Amino acid sequence: QVQLVESGGGLVQTGGSLKLSCAFSGRAFSSYAIGWFRQAPGKERESVAAISWNGDSTSYALSVKDRFTVSRDNTKNTGYLQMNSLKPEDTGVYYCAVRHSSSYDYWGQGTQVTVSS
C-alpha cells in the first residue's frame, strides 16, 4: 500500500520561501514519477511541477517556472518542492502524487501554503 504525506507548508510573506516534502511509504518509490499540484479556494486543481522517476526530467507550470524547483531523493523515498519568491497567488493546498503511467495513482492529503501580501 502506497502512502504519501506532504509537509512543509505554512504562512509566509510575499517574497519568502518554503520547501515542501513528500514522504513516500510503500514499494518501489524510484519507479514512480512525482507530480506537485495545488488548489486555491474556489479554483480547480492545477499542475505545478513534475519530475521523472530518476530525476532526469522536470517540468513546470509557466506561473512558477524560475521560482520553484522540483527534486527527489530516492535514497530517502522523498520528493521536494522548493518554492522561492512566493506570491499571494501561490496560496493554496499543495498536493504530491505519484504515477507509473499517464495517470496519477496515489495522492497525499495536502499541505496548506498561505502567502500574505
C-alpha positions in Angstrom: 0.0 0.0 0.0 1.4 3.3 -1.1 1.0 6.4 1.2 2.2 9.9 0.6 2.5 12.6 3.3 3.2 16.2 2.4 4.8 18.6 4.9 6.5 22.0 5.0 3.5 24.2 4.3 2.8 27.3 6.3 2.3 31.0 6.3 5.0 33.2 4.6 5.2 36.8 3.4 5.4 37.8 -0.2 8.9 37.1 -1.5 9.5 34.4 1.1 10.4 30.7 0.6 9.1 27.3 1.6 10.3 23.8 0.9 7.6 21.1 0.7 8.4 17.5 1.2 6.5 14.4 0.0 7.3 11.3 2.1 6.5 8.1 0.3 5.9 4.8 2.0 5.4 1.6 0.1 7.4 -0.2 -2.5 9.5 1.0 -5.5 9.4 4.7 -4.9 12.2 5.1 -7.5 9.9 3.7 -10.2 7.3 6.5 -9.9 7.3 9.9 -11.4 6.2 12.6 -8.9 3.8 15.5 -9.6 3.0 18.5 -7.5 -0.4 20.2 -7.7 -2.2 23.0 -5.9 -5.7 24.1 -5.4 -6.7 27.6 -4.4 -10.0 28.4 -2.8 -12.8 28.3 -5.5 -10.4 27.2 -8.2 -9.7 23.9 -9.9 -6.6 21.9 -9.0 -3.7 22.7 -11.2 -0.4 21.1 -12.0 2.6 22.9 -10.6 5.7 20.7 -11.3 6.7 17.2 -12.1 9.8 15.1 -12.0 10.6 11.8 -13.7 11.4 8.6 -11.8 15.2 9.1 -12.0 15.1 12.9 -11.7 16.5 13.5 -15.2 13.4 15.3 -16.5 11.4 18.1 -14.8 8.6 20.3 -15.9 6.9 23.4 -14.5 3.8 25.4 -14.9 4.6 28.8 -16.5 3.4 30.6 -13.4 6.1 29.0 -11.2 8.9 28.5 -13.7 12.2 30.0 -12.4 10.8 30.3 -8.9 10.0 26.7 -8.0 12.4 23.7 -8.1 11.2 20.1 -8.0 13.6 17.4 -6.9 13.7 14.0 -5.3 16.0 11.8 -3.2 15.4 8.2 -4.0 17.5 7.1 -1.1 15.1 8.8 1.3 11.9 8.0 -0.6 11.1 11.7 -0.6 10.2 14.3 -3.1 10.6 18.0 -2.7 9.3 21.3 -4.0 11.4 24.3 -3.3 9.4 27.5 -3.6 11.1 30.9 -3.8 9.9 34.4 -4.4 6.4 33.4 -3.3 3.4 35.5 -4.3 -0.1 35.7 -2.8 -1.4 33.9 -5.9 0.7 30.9 -4.9 -1.7 30.4 -1.9 -3.5 27.1 -1.8 -3.4 23.5 -0.8 -0.4 21.7 -2.3 -0.5 18.0 -3.1 2.0 15.5 -4.3 1.1 12.5 -6.3 2.9 9.6 -8.0 2.4 7.7 -11.2 3.8 4.9 -13.3 1.9 5.7 -16.5 -0.2 8.6 -17.7 -2.5 9.0 -14.7 -1.5 9.6 -11.1 -2.1 6.6 -8.9 -1.7 7.9 -5.4 -2.2 11.2 -3.8 -1.2 12.8 -0.5 -3.6 14.6 1.8 -2.2 18.1 1.0 -0.4 20.8 2.9 -1.6 24.4 3.2 0.6 27.2 1.8 -0.5 30.8 2.5 1.4 33.8 1.2 0.5 37.1 2.8 0.8 40.4 0.9 
